Amino acid sequence: MSIWWSLHLRREAASVPLARRLLLGTMETAGVDPDVSYELSVALGEACANAVEHGGGQDSGDASAAYRVTAYLDGEKCRIEVADSGPGFPVPDSGFAVRHGEQCPYSVPQASPTAESGRGLCLIEQLADHVDFRNRPGHGAVVSFDKILKWRENALLKVS
């Protein structure tokens, strides 16, 4: 069995915990290991916060004042995608992928140890098994990431 859901959220700070809670509830119901669920929820929170901050125009009536979150739990893997309608990533090509343990190539100045922001995309890279950052020309940025799931013993969707 697999589960997928998609949310269309306003670019407001309150949308971030809403997306995290929906993911955590889905994972708990399915029987995913709580540590894996927590790591994915932190990564999702970072991707959503990035979409809220950088994902489009400021006019709340504007279509760019929203972003989309899609999550797939299928077999032994969870894939999450966050898409916004902002200017996209400042990279020379259309995107880049990062595998777990690789150096995050995102071209932003290194955050100082006391900075309160600037680490989100690299944190996602540390929490996920595979991350893909890409631009959709004229349509914003997409952050997608995968993680191999671990299951509780009594899991509803546990893969044998």
Secondary structure, DSSP 8 states (H G I E B T S, - for coil): -EEEEEEEEESSTTHHHHHHHHHHHHHHHHTB-HHHHHHHHHHHHHHHHHHHHHSS-S-TTSGGGEEEEEEEEETTEEEEEEE--SS----SSSEEEEETTS-----S----TT-SSS-HHHHHHHHSSEEEEEEETTTEEEEEEEEE--B-TT-SS---
